[in-house]
């Protein structure tokens, strides 16, 4: 009887280990974001504007995705769709295993969104705003204040914690947006031009924070026109143009053995070379 119990215990232990291994492997291999044939059109009067024309992407946990493209390429539209802010789209999307169409609230609980410009309640102080943001995610007030204090100090905003934000500069407001987008410890962080208005020191802090978050298994979806920052921090770069993905890979893969910068690759792949000629024409126009 004792031998049978030992064998049963051994089998149960082995089964638990197998299930744990399977779960860990699934976490490693299953994408946290899966996009299939994403399309989005907007009506401009009677004219239909096809913004996204069949985007297909799988994004793994712990990746920093540099999502880049010219103005009007569809970057912000993609981000707003993934965050559940634009609900009318064609295609199939899952985020963290949830269907975006039917389970958007479950997704929103686990993501952070930091836009370039957001309508803030700027009559509040940073601490009041953090308290409000934390309450939306059901966080205990004490925990919110503790985290807010630390983050405000890191972004050199502690001395402004009790000042109304209607007096803040764009860069100061952007720091508050960054903190409020991270305060609930999201699994995926969407950033749309998050460095806009920030000083050089704050940019360095943000870059380091994003790198550390990725090491902790967080997924970063990062839109920016600052090519050198995208090149330095991104594990993978996705370039879209006219609503299509035209390049997808690491910076080394996109270079294909050349030493070109991301800025030069961007210009070549989006057909926007010849900036020198354009600049000369602009200068000549001022001179005439």
Order of alpha helices (4+ residues) and beta strands (2+ residues): alpha-beta-beta-beta-alpha-beta-beta-alpha-beta-alpha-alpha-alpha-beta-alpha-beta-alpha-beta-beta-alpha-alpha-alpha
